[in-house]
Amino acid sequence: MESYHEASADSQTVSPGVCRGPNPELRKLLVFKVYKRRWFVLLVLCLLNCSNATLWLTFAPVADQSAEFLKVSLELINWLSLVFMVVAIPLSFGTTWMLDTLGLRITLILGAWLNMLGAVLRYMGTPPYPGYTFHYSIVMLGQTLAALAQPLIIFTPTKVAALWFPEHQRATANMIASMSNPLGVLLANIISPMMVETSAKIPALLLAYAVPTCIICFLATVGIRSSAPPTPPSASAESSGSEPYVQGIKLLLRNKAYLILLLCFGSGMAVFTCFSTLLEQILCMQGYTDDFAGLCGALFIVFGIIGAGALGLYVDKTKKFIEATKINMSFTALSCIAFSVVSLMPQQKAAVAAVCALFGLFGFSIYPVAMELSVECSYPVGEATSAGLIFISGQVQSVLYIILLQALTKRISAPLSTCGDVVLSWKVPMLVMAGICTFFTCCFLIFFNTRYRRLEAEEEATYGTKQSNKSSSSEDAPSVET
């Protein structure tokens, strides 16, 4: 556990209003401190999240070359990405239990080791020896190990923010940790096409992704010494994960606002997964190169990170979680509709690139805010449980959507295609994807409303105010801004 003298260098009172009265809770809040080590924990989580994302999308930007090297079909190459969703679905329930019961340290270290073993095993499956079936099987096994690590890593931003950061830094910390995952997607979209000029470069690519995982695993194993700081940084951190796991699940299933967020935001996550996984295959049909597809993916991520940074800082100051989420979801749906149209047009590079940038700007910026919103509307259920179930919803819907969209494609003759031997029409799948995104956005705009339960609890602890204690199933009350 960390020493207390480290905290004294940057300790702070939680609120300037602590002198308002003799409430006994206020005296306790005066000793709330933050620890410098929180930034190291956040750094390790960011590196893990970024690395795992590069493993997830290693093959998607160079699907044609990967299929040629491994001597398999494009459908099997897509399964190298899909396995992350398939594996995460059953494992996610155990991961939420681990985070809220066994703690952050054990979960992150286990995730780091699985991430490293998966990356190393993928490289071991690619030396130039005879027998393509063995090649693909080894690579798929490595992908599966990395997929086992994904929920252990991707569920933790809300937990790290709640346990290590004060109230005025939580949304920002969550944003930084969450956006490291799309940063990994960005790196995959840049590095994979840049390194793989021919299919023979696939082994070098896998080695380049494997080396950082070893360094990150060392940092996590040696550097993360405790799941939480010696003293909590906020009033709510003291009761983080206090609800028993099964009881927490029951509370969530009775929470109307949470269920709407679970379904609608999970659908949005699935649409983004479809976009990231299928982008190269969609654009190549109209004659766009892999390099251009990688550029579009990069714009998608870069503008998403910019939007998430700005929105995270704004929400940390204003606490307008609901308003920010609804506005950005509306613009995301419009961007998805625009992409479904322009992606079917040849020789429209500027339009395609602009729409991809807008899609990322509005869509990615929602993710950290929605994760914080899931905790606010479900408190005192553990952060890993509330955020984890939304991730599971996104993974389940991702598998269904990708299978559906691929089933809706049909072989055509396209003289402009750069896709190789197999040319598929994505017109119907793109329109279906835009329709799904629009439908769930409308449902969220109309039906979602909630109280900010965690902020209410902290306000009561700080100022002694009495908030109305409605049952978790009564979610129609106006939101409380602090």
Protein Blocks (a to p, Z undefined) as FASTA:
>chain_A
ZZfklmmmmgccfbfklmmpmcfklmmmmmgccdfklmmmmmmmmmmmmmmmmmmmmmmm
mmmmmmmmnopafklmmmmmmmmmmmmmmmmmmmmmmmmmnomklmmmmmmmmmmmmmmm
mmmmmcccehjklmmmmmmmmmmmmmmmmmmmmmmmmmmmmmmpcfklmmmmmmmmmmmm
mmmmmmmmmmmmmmmmbfklmmmmmmmmmmmmmmmmmmmmmmmmbfbdfbdfbfklmmgo
kacfklmmmmmmmmmklmmmmmmmmmmmmmmmmmmmmmmmmmmmnopafklmmmmmmmmm
mmmmmmmmmmmmmmmmnopmklmmmmmmmmmmmmmmmmmmmmmpghilklmmmmmmmmmm
mmmmmmmmmmmmmmmmmoccdfklmmmmmmmmmmmmmmmmmmmmmmmpccdddfkbcnbj
bdcdfklmmmmmmmmmmmmmmmmmmmgccddfklmmmmmmmnopacddddfklmkbccdd
ZZ
